[in-house]
Amino acid sequence: MSTRKLAIIMDPIKSINPDKDSSLAMLLEAQNRGWELYCGQMDDIWLREGRAFGNMTELHVMEDRSNWFNFRDPKVIPLGDMDVVLMRKDPPFNLEYIIATYILQRAEEHGALVVNSPQGLRDANEKAFLSWFPDCAPPTLISRSMDEMRTFMKEHHKVVVKPLDKMGGQSVFVTDMEDGNHNVILENVSQNGTRYTMVQKYIPEITSSGDKRIFLIDGRPIPFALVRIPCPSDHRGNMVTGARVEVQRLSNRDIWICNQVGPTLRERGLLFTGIDVIGDFMTEINVTSPTGIIELERESDVLITEQLFDAIESKLK
């Protein structure tokens, strides 16, 4: 059997935190299985005469915090010739990202397994896709109308306001009608009513029980969640903003939510996803570049990357 070939599209590998980066964990697992690795950014992929190409650099990765990768000479390769292409570019989820998914869809149509599916990435905006599972989510509004947002705030009092295209807690605000800044927040996030904005009912359990990151592989949940508990000076359950982490076994409610969303994720080719759950409610569905693998593996006996590549190999067969 010939050696498997994997290409990854990501932000510059030299800029990652090797102690926490989930993409690096995936690359290490693939390399341990004897796969050839290639790396590129969105600048490095293009369509020509209907075929997807990449100026990809052969890559060797190491578990070394000071020296975690070596590059070899780049070469132009048809992306459809890869066995697997990992799309791990971080948001913003903008038009450039969408165009990249069209390029990767042509690679998929010429033989590569693209993880996650380009069509699935386009369809499943990490915020808006909650609307397909209203029984799992808190009361949620997506609108550009300032009047609708204020009406929603009056109804639910305390709310979370966030943009639809960012990650890591960027531009996420908690506010209420008594907050003298609430109009400024709505104007800022919606850019004066010109950009769709998500407004969700605030879930108070975030302060005591944290924000659970639950990973699903081919729609099936890992049985433990990475719980991110905000620091006292911040309302966001994001590791990048200083939240502390612990591991918990999934609750019955967590499993019920996974059972609602899992089949749809599988049908849409979203092989590796991470949902966020606060209290009894799912607040986001992360499909672009879910992170937290290393932290969860470090705190438990769960081997997420091993299970992920078992699933990838089963698809290849």
C-alpha positions in Angstrom: 0.0 0.0 0.0 1.4 3.4 -0.9 2.1 6.0 1.7 -0.9 8.2 2.6 -0.5 11.9 1.8 -2.0 14.7 3.9 -2.1 18.4 3.1 -3.2 20.9 5.8 -4.4 24.5 5.1 -3.9 26.6 8.2 -2.5 29.8 9.5 1.3 30.0 9.6 2.6 27.1 11.6 5.5 29.1 12.9 3.0 31.4 14.8 1.0 28.6 16.6 1.4 27.8 20.3 2.8 24.2 20.1 1.7 23.5 23.7 -2.0 23.9 22.8 -2.5 23.7 19.0 -5.0 21.1 17.9 -3.8 21.2 14.3 -0.3 20.2 15.4 -1.8 17.3 17.4 -3.5 16.1 14.2 -0.2 16.4 12.2 1.7 14.4 14.9 -0.9 11.7 14.8 -0.8 11.4 11.0 3.0 11.4 11.0 3.1 8.7 13.6 1.0 6.6 11.2 3.7 7.0 8.5 1.8 9.6 6.4 3.6 12.3 4.3 2.7 15.8 5.4 2.3 19.0 3.4 1.4 22.4 4.6 0.1 25.6 3.1 -2.0 28.7 3.7 -4.9 30.1 1.8 -2.4 32.1 -0.3 -1.0 28.8 -1.5 -4.0 27.3 -3.2 -5.8 28.1 -6.4 -8.1 26.9 -9.2 -6.9 26.6 -12.8 -9.0 25.1 -15.6 -11.2 23.6 -13.0 -8.5 21.8 -10.9 -7.3 22.7 -7.4 -3.6 23.2 -7.0 -1.4 24.1 -4.0 2.1 25.3 -3.6 2.6 23.0 -0.7 5.7 22.6 1.6 6.6 19.1 2.8 6.6 19.1 6.6 8.0 17.2 9.5 6.6 17.9 13.0 8.1 17.3 16.4 6.8 17.4 20.0 9.2 20.2 21.0 8.0 23.5 22.3 10.9 25.4 20.9 11.3 23.6 17.6 8.0 21.9 16.4 8.4 21.8 12.6 10.8 21.5 9.8 10.1 22.5 6.2 11.4 21.0 3.0 11.3 22.6 -0.4 7.8 23.6 -1.6 6.3 22.1 -4.8 3.1 22.5 -6.8 0.8 19.6 -6.4 -2.8 18.9 -7.5 -4.8 18.9 -4.3 -7.0 16.1 -5.6 -4.0 13.8 -5.5 -3.8 14.1 -1.7 -5.5 11.4 0.3 -6.7 13.9 2.9 -6.8 17.7 3.0 -7.4 19.2 6.5 -9.0 22.6 6.3 -7.9 24.2 9.6 -7.8 27.9 8.8 -9.1 29.9 11.7 -11.9 32.4 11.2 -12.8 35.1 10.3 -15.3 33.3 8.2 -15.4 35.8 5.3 -15.7 35.8 1.5 -12.0 34.8 1.2 -12.7 31.7 3.4 -15.7 30.8 1.3 -13.7 31.1 -1.9 -11.1 28.7 -0.4 -13.9 26.2 0.2 -14.8 26.3 -3.5 -11.1 25.5 -4.3 -11.2 22.6 -1.8 -14.5 21.3 -3.1 -12.8 20.8 -6.5 -10.0 18.9 -4.8 -12.7 16.8 -3.1 -14.4 16.1 -6.5 -11.0 15.0 -7.9 -10.4 12.4 -5.1 -9.2 14.0 -1.9 -11.1 13.5 1.4 -11.5 17.1 2.7 -12.0 17.4 6.5 -14.3 19.2 7.1 -16.4 19.0 3.9 -16.2 22.3 2.0 -19.9 22.3 1.4 -20.5 21.6 5.1 -18.2 24.5 6.1 -20.2 26.9 3.9 -23.6 25.7 5.2 -22.8 25.5 8.9 -21.9 29.0 10.1 -20.7 28.4 13.7 -23.3 30.8 15.1 -26.2 30.7 12.6 -26.3 26.9 12.4 -27.8 26.8 15.9 -31.1 27.8 14.2 -31.4 24.3 12.9 -31.5 23.0 16.5 -33.8 25.5 18.4 -34.6 22.9 21.1 -31.0 22.6 22.0 -30.2 26.4 22.0 -31.1 29.3 24.3 -33.4 32.0 22.9 -31.4 33.4 20.0 -31.9 36.3 17.6 -29.9 36.9 14.4 -30.7 40.2 12.9 -29.4 43.5 11.6 -32.3 45.5 13.0 -31.5 47.6 16.0 -35.2 47.6 17.0 -35.4 43.8 16.9 -32.2 43.6 19.1 -33.6 46.1 21.6 -36.9 44.2 21.7 -35.1 40.9 22.3 -33.1 42.6 25.1 -36.2 43.9 26.8 -37.8 40.4 26.7 -34.7 38.5 28.1 -33.1 41.3 30.0 -29.5 40.1 30.1 -28.0 39.0 26.8 -24.8 38.0 25.0 -24.0 39.9 21.8 -21.6 38.5 19.3 -20.6 38.7 15.6 -21.2 35.8 13.3 -17.7 35.5 11.8 -15.2 35.6 14.6 -13.7 33.2 17.2 -12.0 32.9 20.6 -14.4 35.3 22.3 -13.6 38.2 20.0 -16.1 41.1 20.2 -18.4 39.1 22.6 -20.3 41.3 25.0 -22.7 40.8 27.9 -25.1 43.6 28.4 -28.7 44.5 29.5 -31.1 47.4 29.2 -29.7 49.0 32.3 -26.2 49.1 30.9 -25.6 52.6 29.6 -23.3 51.1 26.9 -25.9 48.7 25.5 -26.7 50.8 22.4 -23.0 51.4 21.7 -22.4 47.6 22.0 -25.2 46.9 19.5 -24.0 49.6 17.2 -20.4 48.4 17.3 -21.0 44.7 16.8 -23.7 45.2 14.1 -21.7 48.1 12.6 -24.7 50.4 12.9 -27.1 47.8 11.7 -25.2 46.8 8.5 -24.0 43.4 9.7 -26.0 40.5 11.0 -25.4 40.0 14.7 -26.3 37.2 17.2 -28.0 38.1 20.4 -28.6 35.3 22.9 -30.2 35.1 26.3 -27.5 35.1 28.9 -27.0 31.7 30.7 -25.9 32.4 34.3 -24.4 28.9 34.7 -21.3 30.2 32.8 -19.9 31.7 36.0 -20.3 28.5 38.1 -20.3 25.6 35.7 -18.3 27.1 32.8 -18.6 26.5 29.1 -18.2 22.9 27.9 -16.4 22.1 24.7 -17.7 18.7 23.5 -16.0 17.1 20.5 -17.8 15.0 18.0 -16.1 12.7 15.5 -18.3 11.8 12.6 -21.3 13.0 14.7 -20.5 10.8 17.7 -19.4 12.5 20.9 -16.2 12.0 22.9 -17.5 11.0 26.4 -15.7 13.8 28.2 -16.0 17.5 27.9 -13.3 20.2 28.3 -14.9 22.7 30.7 -13.7 26.3 30.5 -14.5 28.4 33.5 -14.1 32.2 33.1 -11.7 34.0 35.3 -13.4 36.4 37.8 -12.6 39.5 35.7 -14.1 38.1 32.4 -17.4 36.7 31.3 -16.0 34.6 28.4 -15.3 30.9 28.7 -12.4 30.9 26.2 -8.9 29.6 27.0 -7.4 32.5 25.1 -9.0 34.9 27.5 -7.7 33.2 30.6 -10.5 30.6 31.4 -9.2 27.7 33.6 -10.0 24.2 32.3 -11.1 20.9 33.8 -12.6 17.7 32.4 -16.0 16.3 33.1 -17.9 13.3 31.8 -20.9 14.2 29.6 -24.2 14.7 31.4 -27.4 13.1 30.2 -28.4 16.5 28.7 -25.1 16.8 26.9 -25.6 13.4 25.4 -29.2 14.3 24.3 -27.9 17.4 22.6 -25.2 15.4 20.8 -27.9 12.9 19.7 -29.9 15.8 18.1 -27.0 17.4 16.2 -24.8 14.4 15.5 -26.7 12.9 12.5 -26.9 16.2 10.8 -23.2 16.9 11.2 -22.4 13.4 9.8 -24.7 13.9 6.8 -23.0 17.2 6.0 -19.5 15.7 6.1 -18.5 17.6 9.2 -16.2 14.9 10.5 -14.6 16.8 13.4 -16.6 19.4 15.3 -16.8 20.9 18.7 -20.1 22.1 20.2 -20.2 24.6 23.1 -22.7 23.9 25.9 -23.5 26.2 28.9 -25.9 24.9 31.4 -28.5 23.0 29.4 -28.0 24.8 26.1 -25.8 24.6 23.1 -24.5 28.1 22.2 -22.2 27.4 19.2 -21.3 24.7 16.8 -17.6 24.9 15.9 -16.8 23.4 12.5 -13.8 25.4 11.1 -10.9 24.7 13.5 -12.2 23.4 16.8 -9.5 23.5 19.4 -8.9 22.0 22.9 -7.7 18.6 21.9 -4.4 18.8 23.7 -5.9 20.1 26.9 -8.5 17.4 27.0 -6.0 14.6 26.2 -3.7 16.0 28.8 -6.4 15.9 31.5 -7.9 12.5 30.6 -7.2 9.1 29.0 -9.2 10.0 25.9 -7.1 9.8 22.7 -9.0 12.2 20.4 -6.5 12.4 17.5 -6.2 8.6 17.4 -10.0 8.3 17.2 -10.2 11.0 14.6 -7.6 9.4 12.3 -9.3 6.0 12.8 -12.4 7.6 11.4 -10.5 9.3 8.6 -8.9 6.0 7.6 -12.3 4.2 7.6 -13.5 6.9 5.2 -10.5 6.3 2.9 -11.1 2.5 2.9 
